Amino acid sequence: MSEPRTRGELQEAVAMHEYDPGLGRQQGKKARGPGLQGASALNLQQLAGNAAVGRLLGGDGHAGGAAAPLASGGAAPDILAVQRLAGNAAVGRGLGAGRKAAPGRRGAAGSAAPVQRALRVGSLDYSKEYKERTDGLAPHQHEAVLNELVNHAVGGFRDQAARELSREEQAMFDREERRIAQQLRKVIVSPVGQRGNHPVLKQFVGVNEDFGAKNRDVRVNNYTELARNLMGWVYAKEKRHQEKNAAEHVQREGEVEIFLNVLLRRIHRMAEGMKGGMTGREAKIMDHELATGLSHIESQPIKHGRYDASKANRPIGSYLAYFDGRFNKKFEGTSLETLVADHGGFLALMQNPEKFGFRDKMIALHDLSEYFGHSRHTPPGMGKEHVPEIDQDDTWSTAGYDHHGNRVVVQDRGQNPVVKPDGSVKEHPSTRNENSNTTRLARSRNIPVWAGQSYTAARMYKMAAEAGASKEEIAAVGWGIFSFWRINFDHTTEFAYHTLHEVMDIAQNFGVPYDVDDQYASLGLPKVQRIADKLVGVRNSTDAAYEDVRSQIRAMERQMSRPNRMTLDHEEHFLRVAYGVQDELEDIRANLQERVERFARWQQLSSRERTKLVTYCLNHLRETRQRMNRLSSRLAAMPR
């Protein structure tokens, strides 16, 4: 008989004593596979047999032994130990104060909680099997069912993965087999949304205080893919902790938020510019949609001589639909509900972003990319399709590096192609394709990956670029949405969040520097001190150019004032031009000096004044330097 695949086949085989989940088909029947020999086969002496499975899981010969302690997470990278330069991170965060607690804590661990699909290998749904077989049983009886399912998966590791993994992968599996087994047990039980000490897993679950335990939703085609998936998760633990620290730092420090303020005002100017191609009525409708968050009837397509009402009065963005209590009663009246619509909606947020908190800004930026873009998940609106859809140049993913160290790119974001029962293949966004070079590159550095390189982030970058955003603002979008997904996103949904790598790898396509060996480099872009330093640099260059022109004028004046010589026409022309250049440079340096003095009073500036100051620098410093160089070149070309 072949390996049992369905729940019924598995139960029947175990009942007939024809199948031991730890050993495969036996009792006089030849086990699958050529047999596992030597240390190269996942340390098979430890993986084969129930006692060995007990050792794998950290018990005393029984698969339900106490969980091994996990290694502590690493500290955040050095770049995160930065001095706080701005203090507007908490502006607007008080909008939800005083409301009741978030709904994410669905009772103590082990209590009845909705278990979503978390592990499916081929056609065998382990989590569904576990849920159905433990339904109605006391918690202490759940462990026997879990052990049986774990043993079955271990048999798959032995029969398939051990033959297909490389020697290096086998050694990696051996080194962390206990932690891998813990993850296997956890993903089968799928304690989604629970928080506390889990009676079956015998460990604390649900670190996230708002939402509880994540929904992993792993779907793979075979046990080799599962082994690589679990190994990747275990080995990325330290960097997951670093990412969480970085995400918290982004929101706590507040500098990224300043650049988001700049961008949101810029997007508002883009929206105002769009009105030039609209009627007065259409412009008012767009403002109404942005203020209320609801699609207008007159934005809908006309069918049979009238507007199609099926998508009218619907949320214009998917995050608004999820976190606004008007549409999702789960969050109504809780600390996680967004109240942006109560304060003027996205329109007011774009006009005065400083009055809103970080979380609402990221909800707005995400949903505005849908409203102005080509989203199929949101209703038509007056701003729809103003921003072009992302194309091939926007969606390259890094697959490796050539011998010169240059990025090798592919059109493959690493989502797993799962074979369906009818033979068709569909990418599963919540599981990485372990056969993709984009995934292999990340795994080689123990970099966390989950949902594939982010096309959602690409659309946000695209909108920013269309609005004229600087590289610093696009980097702020990347760090902002990464932080939002890591800290504020509901991890219990079926939609997995994108990791830092999956967000910033795509940002490279929009000019933001990123390298798998230096993941946090671009966090230095959206920094106020960096912009202030650039301003001082341009001011100093302008001062030097000004002094040089004055020196040339004095030299020419001395030359022309010599006794007994005739003043030449080109000398007089030089002086006229030089005086004009001097006046222009004096205006430039005065303008720059004024901004330098404002930076010196940074702590006394209002949030809006800070936004305006940074905006000026991002908009004008490059052209100011170019103007200054043109003036200097103009004078240098003059005959003396």
TIMI-719942 format. One line per 4 residues: number of its first residue (from 1); their letters; for each residue x, y, z of C-alpha. Coordinates in steps of 0.1 Angstrom, whole numbers, plus 2048, in hexadecimal, padded with zeros to 3 digits. Each point is the difference from the previous one (the first is absolute). Layout:
<sites>
NUM) a) X Y Z  ...
</sites>
This chain:
<sites>
1) msep) 800 800 800  80B 824 7FA  805 81A 81B  7DE 80B 80F
5) rtrg) 7F7 823 7F4  7DD 808 80C  7F4 801 824  7EA 7E1 7FA
9) elqe) 81D 7EC 7F1  817 80A 81D  7E7 7F6 81B  7F7 7DF 7EE
13) avam) 825 7F7 7FC  809 807 824  7E1 7ED 80C  80A 7E1 7EB
17) heyd) 824 803 80E  80D 802 7DC  80F 822 805  816 80F 81B
21) pglg) 802 826 7FC  824 800 80B  80B 7E4 7E9  7EA 800 7E1
25) rqqg) 7F0 7E1 7F1  80C 7E1 812  7F2 7DF 80F  80F 7EB 7E4
29) kkar) 7FC 81B 7E6  81E 811 7F1  804 823 80B  801 81C 7E6
33) gpgl) 821 80C 7F3  822 7F0 7FB  808 800 825  814 81A 813
37) qgas) 824 7FA 806  81D 812 811  802 822 811  7F6 811 7E0
41) alnl) 7DC 7F7 803  7F4 819 81A  811 7ED 81C  7E7 7E3 7FA
45) qqla) 80A 7ED 81F  7F0 81D 813  7E2 806 7E8  7F4 7DC 7FB
49) gnaa) 7EA 7F0 81B  7EB 80C 81C  81C 803 819  814 814 7E8
53) vgrl) 7E2 816 7F9  7FE 806 826  825 80B 800  7F9 816 7E2
57) lggd) 7E4 812 813  814 804 81F  7EC 7E7 816  809 7E1 813
61) ghag) 7F8 7E7 7E5  7DD 80E 7FB  7F7 819 7E5  7EF 816 819
65) gaaa) 81E 80A 814  806 822 80E  80A 81A 7E6  824 80A 7FD
69) plas) 808 824 808  804 815 7E2  820 814 7FB  7FD 824 80A
73) ggaa) 7FC 819 7E4  81E 816 7F6  803 825 807  7F6 819 7E6
77) pdil) 81A 80B 7E7  818 81C 80A  7EF 818 7E8  7E1 7FE 816
81) avqr) 813 80F 81D  7FB 824 7F4  7F9 820 811  7DB 80B 7FF
85) lagn) 7FF 820 7EB  7DA 806 7FE  7E3 7FD 817  7E0 7FE 7EB
89) aavg) 7FD 7DA 800  7E4 800 819  7EC 81D 7F0  7DD 7F5 7FB
93) rglg) 804 7DF 813  7E7 80B 81A  7E3 7FD 7E8  7F8 7DD 80D
97) agrk) 808 806 825  7E6 7F5 819  7EF 7E7 7EA  7FD 7DB 809
101) aapg) 81B 7E7 7FB  808 7F0 7DE  7EC 7E1 7F6  81F 7ED 7F5
105) rrga) 804 7EC 821  7E8 7E4 7FA  801 7F2 823  81B 7EC 811
109) agsa) 814 7E8 7EC  7EF 7DF 7FC  7DD 80F 801  7E9 7FD 7E3
113) apvq) 80E 815 7E4  7FB 7FF 7DB  81B 7EA 7F1  809 80B 7DD
117) ralr) 812 7E9 7E8  824 801 809  812 7E1 7F1  7F8 7ED 7E1
121) vgsl) 818 7E9 7EF  7F3 7F6 7DE  7DC 7F6 805  804 7F8 825
125) dysk) 7F4 81C 817  811 7FA 821  7F0 81D 813  7DD 7F6 7F4
129) eyke) 807 7DC 80A  80C 80C 822  7E1 816 805  7E7 7E6 7F6
133) rtdg) 80F 7E4 814  803 815 820  7DE 810 7FD  7EE 7F7 820
137) laph) 81E 7F1 811  810 80C 821  820 814 7FB  816 7E5 80F
141) qhea) 7F3 7E8 7E4  80A 818 7E5  825 7F8 805  7FD 7DC 7F4
145) vlne) 7EF 80B 7E0  81B 81A 7FB  81C 7E7 806  7F1 7E8 7E6
149) lvnh) 7FF 81C 7E6  823 80C 808  80D 7DC 7FD  7EF 7FE 7DE
153) avgg) 811 81F 7F4  822 7F4 80D  7FB 7E1 7EB  7FC 817 7E2
157) frdq) 821 811 80A  811 7DE 801  7F1 7F1 7E1  803 81F 7E9
161) aare) 813 81E 80E  81E 7EB 80C  806 7F5 7DC  7FC 823 7F1
165) lsre) 810 818 818  825 809 7FB  81A 7F4 819  802 824 80D
169) eqam) 7DA 802 804  800 7DE 812  81A 80C 818  7EC 820 806
173) fdre) 7E1 7EB 807  813 7EA 819  80D 81E 813  7DE 80F 806
177) erri) 7E9 7E1 7FF  7F0 807 822  7F6 824 7F6  7F5 7F4 7DE
181) aqql) 7EA 7E6 811  7F2 81B 817  7F6 814 7E1  7F1 7E2 7F0
185) rkvi) 7EA 7FA 81E  7F6 825 802  7F7 803 7DC  7EA 7E1 802
189) vspv) 7EE 80C 81F  7FD 823 7F1  7F7 814 820  7F6 81D 7EB
193) gqrg) 7F6 81F 815  807 7EE 821  817 80F 81A  80E 7EF 81F
197) nhpv) 80E 7DE 80B  7F3 7E6 7E8  7F7 7DF 812  808 7EA 7E2
201) lkqf) 81E 812 7F2  80D 806 823  80E 822 7F7  7F5 824 800
205) vgvn) 7EE 80B 7E0  7F5 821 7F2  81B 81A 808  7EC 81B 7EE
209) edfg) 7EB 810 81B  7E5 80D 7E7  7FB 7E1 7EA  810 7E2 810
213) aknr) 810 7E4 7ED  806 803 7DB  7EF 7EC 7E4  81C 7EE 7EF
217) dvrv) 7EB 7EF 7E4  81C 7EA 7F2  7F7 7EE 7E0  81A 7EB 7EF
221) nnyt) 801 7E5 7E6  816 7E7 812  815 7FA 820  820 80E 7F1
225) elar) 7EF 821 7FC  7F3 7FE 823  822 7F7 80F  80F 81F 7EF
229) nlmg) 7E4 816 80A  803 7F6 825  826 803 7FF  7FD 822 7F1
233) wvya) 7E9 80C 81B  815 7F2 81C  821 80E 7F3  7F1 822 7F9
237) kekr) 7F5 805 824  81C 817 80B  7FA 817 7E1  7DB 7FF 807
241) hqek) 808 80F 822  816 81A 7EF  7E4 809 7E9  7E7 804 81C
245) naae) 819 817 812  804 814 7E0  7DB 802 7FB  7FB 80D 823
249) hvqr) 81D 818 7FC  7F0 80F 7E0  7E0 809 813  811 80A 820
253) egev) 81A 817 7F1  7E9 812 7E9  818 80B 7E4  7F1 7EA 7E5
257) eifl) 7DF 810 809  80C 823 7F7  808 7F4 7DD  7DE 7F0 7FE
261) nvll) 7F1 822 808  814 80F 7E4  7F3 7E5 7E8  7DC 802 80B
265) rrih) 7FF 825 7F9  811 7F9 7DE  7E5 7E6 7F8  7E5 81A 809
269) rmae) 810 818 7E7  7FF 7E4 7E6  7DB 7FB 807  7FA 826 7FD
273) gmkg) 812 7FF 7DE  7E9 7E4 7F5  7E3 817 803  80C 814 7E2
277) gmtg) 7F3 7E4 7EA  7DF 7FD 812  7DF 812 800  7F8 814 820
281) reak) 7E7 7E5 809  819 7E4 7FC  81A 813 815  7E6 804 81C
285) imdh) 7F8 7DB 7FE  825 7F6 804  803 816 81E  7E0 7F1 80F
289) elat) 80E 7DD 7FA  821 808 810  7EF 811 81E  7E6 7E5 807
293) glsh) 813 7E2 7F5  7E2 7F5 7EB  7FD 7FC 7DA  7E7 817 7F0
297) iesq) 7E3 7F4 7EA  80B 817 7E4  823 7EF 7FF  7F1 7DF 7F6
301) pikh) 7FD 7F3 7DD  7DF 805 7EE  7EC 7E1 7F9  7DF 7FF 7ED
305) gryd) 7FE 826 801  807 805 825  81D 7FF 818  807 7DE 80E
309) aska) 7F9 802 825  80F 7DF 80A  821 810 80A  7F4 822 80B
313) nrpi) 804 80A 824  81B 7E6 805  822 807 811  819 80E 7E8
317) gsyl) 81D 7EC 80F  804 7DD 80E  811 80B 820  7E5 819 808
321) ayfd) 7E6 7E4 7FA  813 7EA 819  809 818 81C  7E2 818 7FF
325) grfn) 7E5 7F5 818  7E5 80C 7E8  809 7E3 7E9  810 7E7 818
329) kkfe) 7EE 7FD 821  81D 7EB 80E  812 821 806  7E3 817 807
333) gtsl) 807 814 820  822 7F0 806  823 80E 802  807 7F1 7DE
337) etlv) 7E4 811 7ED  80B 81C 7E8  7ED 820 805  80F 812 7E3
341) adhg) 7DD 804 7F0  7F4 812 81F  81C 81A 7FC  7FB 809 7DB
345) gfla) 80C 7E0 7F0  81D 7FC 7E8  7FA 823 7F3  807 810 821
349) lmqn) 81C 7E8 807  812 80A 7DF  7FA 825 808  80C 7FE 824
353) pekf) 812 7DF 805  811 80D 820  7DF 7FE 812  7FD 7DA 7FA
357) gfrd) 813 7E3 80E  819 7E9 7EF  7E7 7E3 7FD  7E5 816 7EF
361) kmia) 81A 80D 7E8  80A 7DE 7F5  7DC 7F5 7FC  7FB 81F 7EB
365) lhdl) 81F 7FB 7EA  7F6 7DC 7FA  7DC 808 7F7  809 81F 7EB
369) seyf) 816 7EA 7EB  7E0 7EB 7FA  7EA 81F 7FA  817 811 7E7
373) ghsr) 80D 7DF 7F2  7F2 7E1 7EF  7F4 7EC 81E  7E7 7E5 7F7
377) htpp) 7F6 7FC 824  7F1 823 805  7E3 812 7EF  804 819 7E4
381) gmgk) 807 824 80A  807 821 7F0  825 7FB 807  802 7DD 7F2
385) ehvp) 81C 7F7 7E8  811 822 802  820 7EE 80B  80C 7E7 7E6
389) eidq) 800 7DB 80A  821 7F1 809  814 7F1 7E4  81E 7E9 7FB
393) ddtw) 819 81B 809  7EE 805 822  7FE 7DC 80A  823 7F1 7FC
397) stag) 80B 7E9 81D  824 7F8 809  80A 7DC 7F8  825 804 807
401) ydhh) 81F 814 7F6  818 7FC 7E3  826 7FD 803  802 827 800
405) gnrv) 7E8 802 81E  7E4 80D 7EA  7DC 7F7 807  7F1 7E4 7EC
409) vvqd) 7DB 805 7FC  7E2 7EA 7F6  7DB 804 7FC  7F9 7E8 81D
413) rgqn) 7F7 80B 822  802 7DE 80F  7DC 7F6 808  7FA 7DB 801
417) pvvk) 7EF 7F0 7E2  7E9 7E6 810  7F2 7E4 7EB  7DA 7FE 805
421) pdgs) 7EC 7DF 800  7F5 806 7DC  825 803 7F5  7FF 826 7FC
425) vkeh) 81B 815 811  7F9 820 813  819 814 814  7F9 801 825
429) pstr) 80A 822 80D  805 7F6 825  81C 7E6 7F9  821 806 7EF
433) nens) 80B 7EB 7E2  81F 7ED 80E  80B 7F9 7DC  801 824 7F6
437) nttr) 822 811 7FE  7F1 81F 811  7F7 7EA 81E  821 7ED 800
441) lars) 813 821 801  7ED 80B 81F  804 7DE 810  826 801 7FA
445) rnip) 801 81F 817  7E6 7F4 819  7EA 81D 7F5  7DB 7FF 80A
449) vwag) 7EA 7FB 7E1  7DB 7F7 800  7E8 80E 7E6  816 807 7E2
453) qsyt) 80F 821 7F4  7E5 81A 805  7EC 80D 7E2  7EB 814 819
457) aarm) 81F 813 80B  809 804 7DB  7DE 811 7F9  806 817 81E
461) ykma) 823 809 7F3  7F0 806 7DD  7E7 818 80E  81C 812 813
465) aeag) 815 803 7E1  7E3 80D 7EB  7FB 81B 81B  824 80A 7FB
469) aske) 80E 7F1 820  825 800 808  814 7E1 807  7FE 808 825
473) eiaa) 7DA 801 7FF  7FE 7DF 7ED  817 7F0 81A  7E9 80E 81B
477) vgwg) 7E3 7EE 7EF  813 7E0 801  80A 802 824  7DE 80D 809
481) ifsf) 7EC 7E3 7F0  819 7E7 80D  7FC 80D 824  7DA 801 7FC
485) wrin) 7FE 7DC 7F3  818 7F4 81C  7EF 813 81D  7DD 80B 7F7
489) fdht) 7F3 7E7 7E6  7E8 7E5 80B  815 7E0 7FD  7E2 7EA 806
493) tefa) 7F2 806 7DD  806 7E9 7E2  816 81C 7F1  824 7FC 80B
497) yhtl) 814 81F 805  820 808 7ED  821 800 811  81B 81B 7FF
501) hevm) 812 7EE 7E3  7E0 7FC 7EC  7F9 826 804  822 80E 7FA
505) diaq) 80B 7E9 7E4  7E4 80F 7EB  80A 823 80B  821 7FC 7ED
509) nfgv) 7EB 803 7E0  7F7 823 80B  824 80C 808  802 7F6 825
513) pydv) 820 7EF 808  7FD 7DD 80F  817 7E2 804  7F9 7DE 811
517) ddqy) 821 805 813  7F8 823 80B  7DA 800 805  7FD 81F 815
521) aslg) 816 818 7EB  7E2 813 7F2  7F2 807 823  81A 81C 7FF
525) lpkv) 7EF 811 7E2  7E1 80F 811  814 812 81B  7FC 824 809
529) qria) 824 804 809  80B 7F3 7DE  7EA 81A 7EF  80D 81B 817
533) dklv) 824 7F6 7F8  7F9 802 7DB  7F1 823 805  81F 80B 812
537) gvrn) 816 7F1 7E5  7ED 813 7E4  801 820 815  826 7FC 805
541) stda) 805 7FA 7DB  7EC 81F 7F8  814 815 819  820 7F4 7EF
545) ayed) 7F3 808 7DE  7F5 822 80C  822 808 80F  810 7F4 7E0
549) vrsq) 7EB 818 7EA  808 81D 818  825 7F8 7FD  7FD 800 7DA
553) iram) 7EE 821 800  81A 810 817  81C 7F3 7E9  7EF 80E 7E1
557) erqm) 7FA 821 811  825 803 809  80A 7F7 7DD  7E9 81A 7F1
561) srpn) 80B 81B 819  825 7FE 7F6  80D 822 7F5  808 807 7DB
565) rmtl) 7EB 7E3 7F2  7E0 7FF 7EC  7E2 7ED 80D  7F6 7E5 7E7
569) dhee) 7DC 7F8 7F6  802 7DB 80B  80D 80B 822  7E1 816 805
573) hflr) 7EA 7E4 7F4  811 7E8 818  7F9 817 81D  7DB 804 7F7
577) vayg) 7FC 7DB 7FE  814 7FA 820  7EB 819 814  7E0 7EE 7F4
581) vqde) 80E 7DE 80B  80B 80F 821  7DD 80D 807  7F0 7DF 7F7
585) ledi) 818 7ED 816  7F9 817 81C  7DB 7FA 7FE  806 7DA 7FF
589) ranl) 817 800 81E  7E8 816 814  7E3 7E8 7F8  815 7E2 80A
593) qerv) 80D 811 820  7DC 806 80A  7F8 7DB 7FD  820 7F7 813
597) erfa) 7F5 816 81D  7DE 7EF 800  810 7DE 803  814 80E 81E
601) rwqq) 7DE 807 810  7F1 7DE 7F7  7F2 7F8 822  7ED 820 801
605) lssr) 7F0 7FB 7DE  7DD 7F4 7FC  7F9 7DF 7EE  7F4 812 7E2
609) ertk) 81E 817 7FF  817 7E2 802  7ED 7F0 7E2  804 820 7EC
613) lvty) 825 804 808  808 7DC 7F6  7EA 804 7E0  813 81F 7F6
617) clnh) 821 7EE 803  7F4 7E1 7ED  7F2 816 7E4  81A 81B 7FC
621) lret) 823 7F5 80C  809 7EE 7E0  7F3 81B 7E9  811 81A 817
625) rqrm) 821 7EF 7FC  7FB 7FD 7DA  7F7 825 7FE  81F 80A 814
629) nrls) 816 7EB 7E9  7F0 810 7E1  808 822 80E  824 7F7 807
633) srla) 804 7F0 7DE  7F1 81F 7EF  81A 816 810  81C 7E8 7FA
637) ampr) 7F9 801 7DA  803 826 7FF  820 80F 7F0  815 813 819
</sites>
